[in-house]
Amino acid sequence: MTTSRSKTTSRPKTTSRVQSPAPSAPAAPIRLSDAALLLLGQAAAREDRLLLPPPPALRARGSARQKVLQALLKGGLVVEVPVATEAQSWRSGDDGQRIGLVIAAEGFRAFGLPVPAPAAPAPTAPAVGQGAPPAAETAGRTTKQAVLIALLSDEAGVSVPALAETLAWQNHTVRAALTGLRQKGHQLARTKDAAGTTVYRITGPAGPDAAGATGAAATTGA
């Protein structure tokens, strides 16, 4: 007599695993066009922080310039403020108010500059019998040398005339500033762009304190 035995097939035990989400990739740095660099560089060097009127070196005109400004506003690099003149405005409000653009804190960061502290409000009038108080606007001012370094850090390089127009310097002042950067240890490369224009760019760091260099001569706007 034979007995049949049922054979049971054992299945491998499976364990459910909760897959941890992949680490999010770091945000890509903002890539600024040449036009955006010129506009932000000029605004950072100006006391009123306005992007307009544009520097003469800016090639973007009309709708092309408006697209650059719109991209900066959308990216949070600039903010809108009421302005007094048509040259300072980039659009008009519903009530006809002229609206301009000033560089924001994110604009300074994207441009590679430290965010300046806001200037302390000046009193409406000096006290009786006292002279006028020291100017307060310098408390929130970014040095032009810092703007110069940021412009020269762009891979495309920048020409002496473009630097002069953005910083409101003479060409010889720009060349003197470039010499000063070399003396401080900055490595400057001199090349030509696609149009054959001589451009300069920083190719290597200087000393540990070079990034924050704030030469007194660079703040005069000579």
PyMOL CGO cylinders between C-alpha atoms (Angstrom):
from pymol import cmd
from pymol.cgo import CYLINDER

trace = [
    CYLINDER, 0.00, 0.00, 0.00, 1.41, 3.31, -1.06, 0.3, 1, 1, 1, 1, 1, 1,
    CYLINDER, 1.41, 3.31, -1.06, 0.67, 6.58, 0.54, 0.3, 1, 1, 1, 1, 1, 1,
    CYLINDER, 0.67, 6.58, 0.54, 0.94, 9.75, -1.40, 0.3, 1, 1, 1, 1, 1, 1,
    CYLINDER, 0.94, 9.75, -1.40, 2.53, 12.68, 0.30, 0.3, 1, 1, 1, 1, 1, 1,
    CYLINDER, 2.53, 12.68, 0.30, 1.80, 16.14, -0.83, 0.3, 1, 1, 1, 1, 1, 1,
    CYLINDER, 1.80, 16.14, -0.83, 4.90, 18.12, -1.30, 0.3, 1, 1, 1, 1, 1, 1,
    CYLINDER, 4.90, 18.12, -1.30, 4.78, 21.74, -0.31, 0.3, 1, 1, 1, 1, 1, 1,
    CYLINDER, 4.78, 21.74, -0.31, 7.13, 24.08, -2.01, 0.3, 1, 1, 1, 1, 1, 1,
    CYLINDER, 7.13, 24.08, -2.01, 8.67, 26.52, 0.37, 0.3, 1, 1, 1, 1, 1, 1,
    CYLINDER, 8.67, 26.52, 0.37, 8.85, 30.06, -0.91, 0.3, 1, 1, 1, 1, 1, 1,
    CYLINDER, 8.85, 30.06, -0.91, 11.65, 32.38, 0.06, 0.3, 1, 1, 1, 1, 1, 1,
    CYLINDER, 11.65, 32.38, 0.06, 10.61, 34.96, 2.56, 0.3, 1, 1, 1, 1, 1, 1,
    CYLINDER, 10.61, 34.96, 2.56, 10.54, 38.47, 1.22, 0.3, 1, 1, 1, 1, 1, 1,
    CYLINDER, 10.54, 38.47, 1.22, 11.08, 41.49, 3.33, 0.3, 1, 1, 1, 1, 1, 1,
    CYLINDER, 11.08, 41.49, 3.33, 9.68, 44.80, 2.31, 0.3, 1, 1, 1, 1, 1, 1,
    CYLINDER, 9.68, 44.80, 2.31, 12.16, 47.60, 2.32, 0.3, 1, 1, 1, 1, 1, 1,
    CYLINDER, 12.16, 47.60, 2.32, 11.30, 51.24, 2.50, 0.3, 1, 1, 1, 1, 1, 1,
    CYLINDER, 11.30, 51.24, 2.50, 13.58, 52.95, 0.05, 0.3, 1, 1, 1, 1, 1, 1,
    CYLINDER, 13.58, 52.95, 0.05, 14.85, 56.21, 1.41, 0.3, 1, 1, 1, 1, 1, 1,
    CYLINDER, 14.85, 56.21, 1.41, 14.50, 59.08, -1.00, 0.3, 1, 1, 1, 1, 1, 1,
    CYLINDER, 14.50, 59.08, -1.00, 17.61, 60.03, -2.90, 0.3, 1, 1, 1, 1, 1, 1,
    CYLINDER, 17.61, 60.03, -2.90, 19.27, 63.16, -1.57, 0.3, 1, 1, 1, 1, 1, 1,
    CYLINDER, 19.27, 63.16, -1.57, 18.18, 66.20, -3.48, 0.3, 1, 1, 1, 1, 1, 1,
    CYLINDER, 18.18, 66.20, -3.48, 20.79, 67.66, -5.75, 0.3, 1, 1, 1, 1, 1, 1,
    CYLINDER, 20.79, 67.66, -5.75, 22.14, 71.06, -4.73, 0.3, 1, 1, 1, 1, 1, 1,
    CYLINDER, 22.14, 71.06, -4.73, 20.54, 73.99, -6.48, 0.3, 1, 1, 1, 1, 1, 1,
    CYLINDER, 20.54, 73.99, -6.48, 22.42, 75.00, -9.61, 0.3, 1, 1, 1, 1, 1, 1,
    CYLINDER, 22.42, 75.00, -9.61, 24.10, 78.41, -9.38, 0.3, 1, 1, 1, 1, 1, 1,
    CYLINDER, 24.10, 78.41, -9.38, 22.38, 81.19, -11.25, 0.3, 1, 1, 1, 1, 1, 1,
    CYLINDER, 22.38, 81.19, -11.25, 24.02, 81.83, -14.59, 0.3, 1, 1, 1, 1, 1, 1,
    CYLINDER, 24.02, 81.83, -14.59, 24.01, 85.53, -15.38, 0.3, 1, 1, 1, 1, 1, 1,
    CYLINDER, 24.01, 85.53, -15.38, 24.23, 86.84, -18.91, 0.3, 1, 1, 1, 1, 1, 1,
    CYLINDER, 24.23, 86.84, -18.91, 26.66, 89.59, -19.83, 0.3, 1, 1, 1, 1, 1, 1,
    CYLINDER, 26.66, 89.59, -19.83, 23.77, 92.07, -19.90, 0.3, 1, 1, 1, 1, 1, 1,
    CYLINDER, 23.77, 92.07, -19.90, 22.61, 90.98, -16.43, 0.3, 1, 1, 1, 1, 1, 1,
    CYLINDER, 22.61, 90.98, -16.43, 26.15, 91.29, -15.07, 0.3, 1, 1, 1, 1, 1, 1,
    CYLINDER, 26.15, 91.29, -15.07, 26.50, 94.82, -16.39, 0.3, 1, 1, 1, 1, 1, 1,
    CYLINDER, 26.50, 94.82, -16.39, 23.14, 95.91, -14.98, 0.3, 1, 1, 1, 1, 1, 1,
    CYLINDER, 23.14, 95.91, -14.98, 23.70, 94.33, -11.57, 0.3, 1, 1, 1, 1, 1, 1,
    CYLINDER, 23.70, 94.33, -11.57, 27.30, 95.57, -11.43, 0.3, 1, 1, 1, 1, 1, 1,
    CYLINDER, 27.30, 95.57, -11.43, 26.23, 99.13, -12.09, 0.3, 1, 1, 1, 1, 1, 1,
    CYLINDER, 26.23, 99.13, -12.09, 23.41, 98.90, -9.53, 0.3, 1, 1, 1, 1, 1, 1,
    CYLINDER, 23.41, 98.90, -9.53, 25.73, 97.48, -6.86, 0.3, 1, 1, 1, 1, 1, 1,
    CYLINDER, 25.73, 97.48, -6.86, 28.17, 100.35, -7.39, 0.3, 1, 1, 1, 1, 1, 1,
    CYLINDER, 28.17, 100.35, -7.39, 25.53, 103.09, -7.31, 0.3, 1, 1, 1, 1, 1, 1,
    CYLINDER, 25.53, 103.09, -7.31, 24.27, 104.67, -4.11, 0.3, 1, 1, 1, 1, 1, 1,
    CYLINDER, 24.27, 104.67, -4.11, 20.64, 104.50, -5.26, 0.3, 1, 1, 1, 1, 1, 1,
    CYLINDER, 20.64, 104.50, -5.26, 21.00, 100.79, -6.28, 0.3, 1, 1, 1, 1, 1, 1,
    CYLINDER, 21.00, 100.79, -6.28, 18.98, 101.45, -9.49, 0.3, 1, 1, 1, 1, 1, 1,
    CYLINDER, 18.98, 101.45, -9.49, 19.54, 99.33, -12.61, 0.3, 1, 1, 1, 1, 1, 1,
    CYLINDER, 19.54, 99.33, -12.61, 18.41, 102.11, -14.93, 0.3, 1, 1, 1, 1, 1, 1,
    CYLINDER, 18.41, 102.11, -14.93, 19.47, 104.13, -16.76, 0.3, 1, 1, 1, 1, 1, 1,
    CYLINDER, 19.47, 104.13, -16.76, 21.65, 101.34, -18.19, 0.3, 1, 1, 1, 1, 1, 1,
    CYLINDER, 21.65, 101.34, -18.19, 25.40, 101.60, -18.66, 0.3, 1, 1, 1, 1, 1, 1,
    CYLINDER, 25.40, 101.60, -18.66, 26.44, 102.63, -22.19, 0.3, 1, 1, 1, 1, 1, 1,
    CYLINDER, 26.44, 102.63, -22.19, 28.27, 99.30, -22.58, 0.3, 1, 1, 1, 1, 1, 1,
    CYLINDER, 28.27, 99.30, -22.58, 24.98, 97.40, -22.45, 0.3, 1, 1, 1, 1, 1, 1,
    CYLINDER, 24.98, 97.40, -22.45, 24.25, 96.10, -25.94, 0.3, 1, 1, 1, 1, 1, 1,
    CYLINDER, 24.25, 96.10, -25.94, 20.74, 94.86, -25.14, 0.3, 1, 1, 1, 1, 1, 1,
    CYLINDER, 20.74, 94.86, -25.14, 18.18, 97.43, -26.23, 0.3, 1, 1, 1, 1, 1, 1,
    CYLINDER, 18.18, 97.43, -26.23, 14.40, 97.65, -26.29, 0.3, 1, 1, 1, 1, 1, 1,
    CYLINDER, 14.40, 97.65, -26.29, 12.61, 94.32, -25.87, 0.3, 1, 1, 1, 1, 1, 1,
    CYLINDER, 12.61, 94.32, -25.87, 15.90, 92.46, -25.37, 0.3, 1, 1, 1, 1, 1, 1,
    CYLINDER, 15.90, 92.46, -25.37, 16.72, 94.64, -22.38, 0.3, 1, 1, 1, 1, 1, 1,
    CYLINDER, 16.72, 94.64, -22.38, 13.19, 94.22, -21.02, 0.3, 1, 1, 1, 1, 1, 1,
    CYLINDER, 13.19, 94.22, -21.02, 13.59, 90.43, -21.13, 0.3, 1, 1, 1, 1, 1, 1,
    CYLINDER, 13.59, 90.43, -21.13, 16.80, 90.67, -19.10, 0.3, 1, 1, 1, 1, 1, 1,
    CYLINDER, 16.80, 90.67, -19.10, 15.07, 92.87, -16.53, 0.3, 1, 1, 1, 1, 1, 1,
    CYLINDER, 15.07, 92.87, -16.53, 12.06, 90.54, -16.37, 0.3, 1, 1, 1, 1, 1, 1,
    CYLINDER, 12.06, 90.54, -16.37, 14.34, 87.54, -15.78, 0.3, 1, 1, 1, 1, 1, 1,
    CYLINDER, 14.34, 87.54, -15.78, 16.15, 89.35, -12.96, 0.3, 1, 1, 1, 1, 1, 1,
    CYLINDER, 16.15, 89.35, -12.96, 12.83, 90.33, -11.37, 0.3, 1, 1, 1, 1, 1, 1,
    CYLINDER, 12.83, 90.33, -11.37, 11.42, 86.80, -11.70, 0.3, 1, 1, 1, 1, 1, 1,
    CYLINDER, 11.42, 86.80, -11.70, 14.58, 85.37, -10.13, 0.3, 1, 1, 1, 1, 1, 1,
    CYLINDER, 14.58, 85.37, -10.13, 14.28, 87.69, -7.14, 0.3, 1, 1, 1, 1, 1, 1,
    CYLINDER, 14.28, 87.69, -7.14, 17.57, 89.43, -7.89, 0.3, 1, 1, 1, 1, 1, 1,
    CYLINDER, 17.57, 89.43, -7.89, 15.93, 92.84, -8.17, 0.3, 1, 1, 1, 1, 1, 1,
    CYLINDER, 15.93, 92.84, -8.17, 12.81, 94.48, -6.72, 0.3, 1, 1, 1, 1, 1, 1,
    CYLINDER, 12.81, 94.48, -6.72, 10.53, 97.19, -7.98, 0.3, 1, 1, 1, 1, 1, 1,
    CYLINDER, 10.53, 97.19, -7.98, 10.47, 100.68, -6.47, 0.3, 1, 1, 1, 1, 1, 1,
    CYLINDER, 10.47, 100.68, -6.47, 8.82, 103.96, -7.48, 0.3, 1, 1, 1, 1, 1, 1,
    CYLINDER, 8.82, 103.96, -7.48, 11.18, 106.31, -9.30, 0.3, 1, 1, 1, 1, 1, 1,
    CYLINDER, 11.18, 106.31, -9.30, 11.09, 109.95, -10.31, 0.3, 1, 1, 1, 1, 1, 1,
    CYLINDER, 11.09, 109.95, -10.31, 12.28, 110.02, -13.93, 0.3, 1, 1, 1, 1, 1, 1,
    CYLINDER, 12.28, 110.02, -13.93, 11.50, 108.18, -17.14, 0.3, 1, 1, 1, 1, 1, 1,
    CYLINDER, 11.50, 108.18, -17.14, 15.15, 107.20, -17.57, 0.3, 1, 1, 1, 1, 1, 1,
    CYLINDER, 15.15, 107.20, -17.57, 15.05, 105.34, -14.23, 0.3, 1, 1, 1, 1, 1, 1,
    CYLINDER, 15.05, 105.34, -14.23, 11.80, 103.49, -14.94, 0.3, 1, 1, 1, 1, 1, 1,
    CYLINDER, 11.80, 103.49, -14.94, 11.28, 100.19, -16.72, 0.3, 1, 1, 1, 1, 1, 1,
    CYLINDER, 11.28, 100.19, -16.72, 7.46, 100.31, -16.70, 0.3, 1, 1, 1, 1, 1, 1,
    CYLINDER, 7.46, 100.31, -16.70, 4.50, 102.40, -15.55, 0.3, 1, 1, 1, 1, 1, 1,
    CYLINDER, 4.50, 102.40, -15.55, 2.00, 101.38, -12.89, 0.3, 1, 1, 1, 1, 1, 1,
    CYLINDER, 2.00, 101.38, -12.89, -1.78, 101.42, -13.26, 0.3, 1, 1, 1, 1, 1, 1,
    CYLINDER, -1.78, 101.42, -13.26, -1.89, 104.91, -11.76, 0.3, 1, 1, 1, 1, 1, 1,
    CYLINDER, -1.89, 104.91, -11.76, 0.83, 106.18, -14.09, 0.3, 1, 1, 1, 1, 1, 1,
    CYLINDER, 0.83, 106.18, -14.09, 3.53, 105.94, -11.42, 0.3, 1, 1, 1, 1, 1, 1,
    CYLINDER, 3.53, 105.94, -11.42, 6.97, 105.27, -12.86, 0.3, 1, 1, 1, 1, 1, 1,
    CYLINDER, 6.97, 105.27, -12.86, 8.39, 101.96, -11.59, 0.3, 1, 1, 1, 1, 1, 1,
    CYLINDER, 8.39, 101.96, -11.59, 12.12, 101.23, -11.48, 0.3, 1, 1, 1, 1, 1, 1,
    CYLINDER, 12.12, 101.23, -11.48, 14.29, 98.32, -10.32, 0.3, 1, 1, 1, 1, 1, 1,
    CYLINDER, 14.29, 98.32, -10.32, 16.90, 98.15, -7.56, 0.3, 1, 1, 1, 1, 1, 1,
    CYLINDER, 16.90, 98.15, -7.56, 19.30, 95.30, -6.84, 0.3, 1, 1, 1, 1, 1, 1,
    CYLINDER, 19.30, 95.30, -6.84, 18.07, 93.03, -4.02, 0.3, 1, 1, 1, 1, 1, 1,
    CYLINDER, 18.07, 93.03, -4.02, 20.02, 91.00, -1.47, 0.3, 1, 1, 1, 1, 1, 1,
    CYLINDER, 20.02, 91.00, -1.47, 19.81, 87.94, -3.74, 0.3, 1, 1, 1, 1, 1, 1,
    CYLINDER, 19.81, 87.94, -3.74, 21.25, 90.03, -6.54, 0.3, 1, 1, 1, 1, 1, 1,
    CYLINDER, 21.25, 90.03, -6.54, 24.33, 90.80, -4.47, 0.3, 1, 1, 1, 1, 1, 1,
    CYLINDER, 24.33, 90.80, -4.47, 24.72, 87.11, -3.61, 0.3, 1, 1, 1, 1, 1, 1,
    CYLINDER, 24.72, 87.11, -3.61, 24.27, 85.92, -7.20, 0.3, 1, 1, 1, 1, 1, 1,
    CYLINDER, 24.27, 85.92, -7.20, 26.77, 88.53, -8.31, 0.3, 1, 1, 1, 1, 1, 1,
    CYLINDER, 26.77, 88.53, -8.31, 29.32, 87.26, -5.77, 0.3, 1, 1, 1, 1, 1, 1,
    CYLINDER, 29.32, 87.26, -5.77, 29.17, 90.30, -3.50, 0.3, 1, 1, 1, 1, 1, 1,
    CYLINDER, 29.17, 90.30, -3.50, 28.45, 90.55, 0.23, 0.3, 1, 1, 1, 1, 1, 1,
    CYLINDER, 28.45, 90.55, 0.23, 25.05, 91.99, 1.04, 0.3, 1, 1, 1, 1, 1, 1,
    CYLINDER, 25.05, 91.99, 1.04, 25.62, 95.48, 2.46, 0.3, 1, 1, 1, 1, 1, 1,
    CYLINDER, 25.62, 95.48, 2.46, 23.96, 96.57, 5.65, 0.3, 1, 1, 1, 1, 1, 1,
    CYLINDER, 23.96, 96.57, 5.65, 21.09, 99.01, 5.11, 0.3, 1, 1, 1, 1, 1, 1,
    CYLINDER, 21.09, 99.01, 5.11, 22.06, 102.63, 5.55, 0.3, 1, 1, 1, 1, 1, 1,
    CYLINDER, 22.06, 102.63, 5.55, 20.86, 104.29, 8.73, 0.3, 1, 1, 1, 1, 1, 1,
    CYLINDER, 20.86, 104.29, 8.73, 18.19, 106.94, 8.03, 0.3, 1, 1, 1, 1, 1, 1,
    CYLINDER, 18.19, 106.94, 8.03, 19.55, 110.46, 8.25, 0.3, 1, 1, 1, 1, 1, 1,
    CYLINDER, 19.55, 110.46, 8.25, 17.81, 112.91, 10.58, 0.3, 1, 1, 1, 1, 1, 1,
    CYLINDER, 17.81, 112.91, 10.58, 15.58, 115.47, 8.91, 0.3, 1, 1, 1, 1, 1, 1,
    CYLINDER, 15.58, 115.47, 8.91, 17.72, 118.34, 10.18, 0.3, 1, 1, 1, 1, 1, 1,
    CYLINDER, 17.72, 118.34, 10.18, 20.82, 118.76, 12.35, 0.3, 1, 1, 1, 1, 1, 1,
    CYLINDER, 20.82, 118.76, 12.35, 20.42, 119.85, 15.93, 0.3, 1, 1, 1, 1, 1, 1,
    CYLINDER, 20.42, 119.85, 15.93, 20.51, 123.58, 16.57, 0.3, 1, 1, 1, 1, 1, 1,
    CYLINDER, 20.51, 123.58, 16.57, 24.04, 124.84, 16.96, 0.3, 1, 1, 1, 1, 1, 1,
    CYLINDER, 24.04, 124.84, 16.96, 25.54, 121.64, 15.53, 0.3, 1, 1, 1, 1, 1, 1,
    CYLINDER, 25.54, 121.64, 15.53, 26.90, 120.85, 12.14, 0.3, 1, 1, 1, 1, 1, 1,
    CYLINDER, 26.90, 120.85, 12.14, 25.39, 118.33, 9.77, 0.3, 1, 1, 1, 1, 1, 1,
    CYLINDER, 25.39, 118.33, 9.77, 25.86, 114.69, 10.86, 0.3, 1, 1, 1, 1, 1, 1,
    CYLINDER, 25.86, 114.69, 10.86, 28.23, 112.43, 8.92, 0.3, 1, 1, 1, 1, 1, 1,
    CYLINDER, 28.23, 112.43, 8.92, 26.77, 111.03, 5.73, 0.3, 1, 1, 1, 1, 1, 1,
    CYLINDER, 26.77, 111.03, 5.73, 24.97, 107.78, 6.47, 0.3, 1, 1, 1, 1, 1, 1,
    CYLINDER, 24.97, 107.78, 6.47, 24.75, 106.39, 2.98, 0.3, 1, 1, 1, 1, 1, 1,
    CYLINDER, 24.75, 106.39, 2.98, 28.27, 104.95, 3.13, 0.3, 1, 1, 1, 1, 1, 1,
    CYLINDER, 28.27, 104.95, 3.13, 27.12, 102.43, 5.75, 0.3, 1, 1, 1, 1, 1, 1,
    CYLINDER, 27.12, 102.43, 5.75, 25.24, 100.46, 3.10, 0.3, 1, 1, 1, 1, 1, 1,
    CYLINDER, 25.24, 100.46, 3.10, 27.57, 101.03, 0.18, 0.3, 1, 1, 1, 1, 1, 1,
    CYLINDER, 27.57, 101.03, 0.18, 29.35, 98.25, -1.68, 0.3, 1, 1, 1, 1, 1, 1,
    CYLINDER, 29.35, 98.25, -1.68, 32.89, 99.20, -2.64, 0.3, 1, 1, 1, 1, 1, 1,
    CYLINDER, 32.89, 99.20, -2.64, 33.62, 99.51, -6.31, 0.3, 1, 1, 1, 1, 1, 1,
    CYLINDER, 33.62, 99.51, -6.31, 36.63, 97.26, -5.90, 0.3, 1, 1, 1, 1, 1, 1,
    CYLINDER, 36.63, 97.26, -5.90, 34.30, 94.47, -4.79, 0.3, 1, 1, 1, 1, 1, 1,
    CYLINDER, 34.30, 94.47, -4.79, 32.21, 95.07, -7.92, 0.3, 1, 1, 1, 1, 1, 1,
    CYLINDER, 32.21, 95.07, -7.92, 35.37, 95.08, -10.02, 0.3, 1, 1, 1, 1, 1, 1,
    CYLINDER, 35.37, 95.08, -10.02, 36.43, 91.69, -8.62, 0.3, 1, 1, 1, 1, 1, 1,
    CYLINDER, 36.43, 91.69, -8.62, 32.98, 90.24, -9.22, 0.3, 1, 1, 1, 1, 1, 1,
    CYLINDER, 32.98, 90.24, -9.22, 32.95, 91.42, -12.85, 0.3, 1, 1, 1, 1, 1, 1,
    CYLINDER, 32.95, 91.42, -12.85, 36.42, 90.03, -13.46, 0.3, 1, 1, 1, 1, 1, 1,
    CYLINDER, 36.42, 90.03, -13.46, 35.36, 86.68, -12.00, 0.3, 1, 1, 1, 1, 1, 1,
    CYLINDER, 35.36, 86.68, -12.00, 33.05, 86.02, -14.95, 0.3, 1, 1, 1, 1, 1, 1,
    CYLINDER, 33.05, 86.02, -14.95, 34.47, 83.35, -17.27, 0.3, 1, 1, 1, 1, 1, 1,
    CYLINDER, 34.47, 83.35, -17.27, 33.79, 85.48, -20.36, 0.3, 1, 1, 1, 1, 1, 1,
    CYLINDER, 33.79, 85.48, -20.36, 36.00, 88.27, -19.07, 0.3, 1, 1, 1, 1, 1, 1,
    CYLINDER, 36.00, 88.27, -19.07, 35.30, 91.98, -19.36, 0.3, 1, 1, 1, 1, 1, 1,
    CYLINDER, 35.30, 91.98, -19.36, 36.94, 94.82, -21.27, 0.3, 1, 1, 1, 1, 1, 1,
    CYLINDER, 36.94, 94.82, -21.27, 38.45, 98.00, -19.82, 0.3, 1, 1, 1, 1, 1, 1,
    CYLINDER, 38.45, 98.00, -19.82, 35.81, 100.27, -21.45, 0.3, 1, 1, 1, 1, 1, 1,
    CYLINDER, 35.81, 100.27, -21.45, 32.98, 98.10, -20.07, 0.3, 1, 1, 1, 1, 1, 1,
    CYLINDER, 32.98, 98.10, -20.07, 34.50, 98.26, -16.58, 0.3, 1, 1, 1, 1, 1, 1,
    CYLINDER, 34.50, 98.26, -16.58, 34.96, 102.01, -16.86, 0.3, 1, 1, 1, 1, 1, 1,
    CYLINDER, 34.96, 102.01, -16.86, 31.33, 102.59, -17.87, 0.3, 1, 1, 1, 1, 1, 1,
    CYLINDER, 31.33, 102.59, -17.87, 29.90, 100.23, -15.25, 0.3, 1, 1, 1, 1, 1, 1,
    CYLINDER, 29.90, 100.23, -15.25, 31.98, 101.68, -12.41, 0.3, 1, 1, 1, 1, 1, 1,
    CYLINDER, 31.98, 101.68, -12.41, 31.89, 105.31, -13.64, 0.3, 1, 1, 1, 1, 1, 1,
    CYLINDER, 31.89, 105.31, -13.64, 35.69, 105.40, -13.82, 0.3, 1, 1, 1, 1, 1, 1,
    CYLINDER, 35.69, 105.40, -13.82, 38.12, 106.60, -16.43, 0.3, 1, 1, 1, 1, 1, 1,
    CYLINDER, 38.12, 106.60, -16.43, 39.98, 103.95, -18.45, 0.3, 1, 1, 1, 1, 1, 1,
    CYLINDER, 39.98, 103.95, -18.45, 43.26, 104.80, -16.75, 0.3, 1, 1, 1, 1, 1, 1,
    CYLINDER, 43.26, 104.80, -16.75, 41.59, 104.34, -13.35, 0.3, 1, 1, 1, 1, 1, 1,
    CYLINDER, 41.59, 104.34, -13.35, 40.50, 100.84, -14.39, 0.3, 1, 1, 1, 1, 1, 1,
    CYLINDER, 40.50, 100.84, -14.39, 44.00, 99.94, -15.56, 0.3, 1, 1, 1, 1, 1, 1,
    CYLINDER, 44.00, 99.94, -15.56, 45.44, 101.22, -12.27, 0.3, 1, 1, 1, 1, 1, 1,
    CYLINDER, 45.44, 101.22, -12.27, 42.91, 99.09, -10.38, 0.3, 1, 1, 1, 1, 1, 1,
    CYLINDER, 42.91, 99.09, -10.38, 43.91, 96.03, -12.44, 0.3, 1, 1, 1, 1, 1, 1,
    CYLINDER, 43.91, 96.03, -12.44, 47.54, 96.68, -11.55, 0.3, 1, 1, 1, 1, 1, 1,
    CYLINDER, 47.54, 96.68, -11.55, 46.54, 96.95, -7.91, 0.3, 1, 1, 1, 1, 1, 1,
    CYLINDER, 46.54, 96.95, -7.91, 44.80, 93.58, -8.06, 0.3, 1, 1, 1, 1, 1, 1,
    CYLINDER, 44.80, 93.58, -8.06, 47.92, 91.98, -9.49, 0.3, 1, 1, 1, 1, 1, 1,
    CYLINDER, 47.92, 91.98, -9.49, 50.00, 93.51, -6.72, 0.3, 1, 1, 1, 1, 1, 1,
    CYLINDER, 50.00, 93.51, -6.72, 47.64, 91.96, -4.17, 0.3, 1, 1, 1, 1, 1, 1,
    CYLINDER, 47.64, 91.96, -4.17, 48.23, 88.54, -5.72, 0.3, 1, 1, 1, 1, 1, 1,
    CYLINDER, 48.23, 88.54, -5.72, 45.24, 88.12, -8.03, 0.3, 1, 1, 1, 1, 1, 1,
    CYLINDER, 45.24, 88.12, -8.03, 46.00, 86.13, -11.16, 0.3, 1, 1, 1, 1, 1, 1,
    CYLINDER, 46.00, 86.13, -11.16, 44.65, 88.06, -14.16, 0.3, 1, 1, 1, 1, 1, 1,
    CYLINDER, 44.65, 88.06, -14.16, 44.41, 86.64, -17.67, 0.3, 1, 1, 1, 1, 1, 1,
    CYLINDER, 44.41, 86.64, -17.67, 44.33, 88.88, -20.72, 0.3, 1, 1, 1, 1, 1, 1,
    CYLINDER, 44.33, 88.88, -20.72, 42.60, 87.37, -23.75, 0.3, 1, 1, 1, 1, 1, 1,
    CYLINDER, 42.60, 87.37, -23.75, 40.37, 88.39, -26.66, 0.3, 1, 1, 1, 1, 1, 1,
    CYLINDER, 40.37, 88.39, -26.66, 36.68, 87.64, -27.01, 0.3, 1, 1, 1, 1, 1, 1,
    CYLINDER, 36.68, 87.64, -27.01, 34.85, 86.53, -30.15, 0.3, 1, 1, 1, 1, 1, 1,
    CYLINDER, 34.85, 86.53, -30.15, 34.74, 90.12, -31.42, 0.3, 1, 1, 1, 1, 1, 1,
    CYLINDER, 34.74, 90.12, -31.42, 38.49, 90.55, -30.97, 0.3, 1, 1, 1, 1, 1, 1,
    CYLINDER, 38.49, 90.55, -30.97, 38.14, 92.86, -27.96, 0.3, 1, 1, 1, 1, 1, 1,
    CYLINDER, 38.14, 92.86, -27.96, 40.76, 92.56, -25.23, 0.3, 1, 1, 1, 1, 1, 1,
    CYLINDER, 40.76, 92.56, -25.23, 39.15, 91.30, -22.03, 0.3, 1, 1, 1, 1, 1, 1,
    CYLINDER, 39.15, 91.30, -22.03, 40.46, 90.52, -18.56, 0.3, 1, 1, 1, 1, 1, 1,
    CYLINDER, 40.46, 90.52, -18.56, 39.37, 87.93, -16.03, 0.3, 1, 1, 1, 1, 1, 1,
    CYLINDER, 39.37, 87.93, -16.03, 40.56, 86.59, -12.70, 0.3, 1, 1, 1, 1, 1, 1,
    CYLINDER, 40.56, 86.59, -12.70, 41.94, 83.06, -13.07, 0.3, 1, 1, 1, 1, 1, 1,
    CYLINDER, 41.94, 83.06, -13.07, 43.21, 82.42, -9.57, 0.3, 1, 1, 1, 1, 1, 1,
    CYLINDER, 43.21, 82.42, -9.57, 42.64, 83.57, -6.01, 0.3, 1, 1, 1, 1, 1, 1,
    CYLINDER, 42.64, 83.57, -6.01, 44.90, 85.92, -4.13, 0.3, 1, 1, 1, 1, 1, 1,
    CYLINDER, 44.90, 85.92, -4.13, 45.52, 85.77, -0.40, 0.3, 1, 1, 1, 1, 1, 1,
    CYLINDER, 45.52, 85.77, -0.40, 42.90, 84.78, 2.18, 0.3, 1, 1, 1, 1, 1, 1,
    CYLINDER, 42.90, 84.78, 2.18, 41.77, 88.37, 2.55, 0.3, 1, 1, 1, 1, 1, 1,
    CYLINDER, 41.77, 88.37, 2.55, 41.60, 89.23, -1.13, 0.3, 1, 1, 1, 1, 1, 1,
    CYLINDER, 41.60, 89.23, -1.13, 37.92, 88.46, -1.57, 0.3, 1, 1, 1, 1, 1, 1,
    CYLINDER, 37.92, 88.46, -1.57, 37.03, 91.19, 0.86, 0.3, 1, 1, 1, 1, 1, 1,
    CYLINDER, 37.03, 91.19, 0.86, 39.55, 93.70, -0.33, 0.3, 1, 1, 1, 1, 1, 1,
    CYLINDER, 39.55, 93.70, -0.33, 38.10, 97.17, -0.13, 0.3, 1, 1, 1, 1, 1, 1,
    CYLINDER, 38.10, 97.17, -0.13, 40.68, 99.65, -1.35, 0.3, 1, 1, 1, 1, 1, 1,
    CYLINDER, 40.68, 99.65, -1.35, 39.92, 103.17, -0.29, 0.3, 1, 1, 1, 1, 1, 1,
    CYLINDER, 39.92, 103.17, -0.29, 40.77, 104.51, -3.73, 0.3, 1, 1, 1, 1, 1, 1,
    CYLINDER, 40.77, 104.51, -3.73, 38.17, 102.28, -5.33, 0.3, 1, 1, 1, 1, 1, 1,
    CYLINDER, 38.17, 102.28, -5.33, 35.33, 103.91, -3.41, 0.3, 1, 1, 1, 1, 1, 1,
    CYLINDER, 35.33, 103.91, -3.41, 36.01, 107.42, -4.64, 0.3, 1, 1, 1, 1, 1, 1,
    CYLINDER, 36.01, 107.42, -4.64, 34.50, 106.88, -8.11, 0.3, 1, 1, 1, 1, 1, 1,
    CYLINDER, 34.50, 106.88, -8.11, 37.40, 108.73, -9.72, 0.3, 1, 1, 1, 1, 1, 1,
]
cmd.load_cgo(trace, "trace")
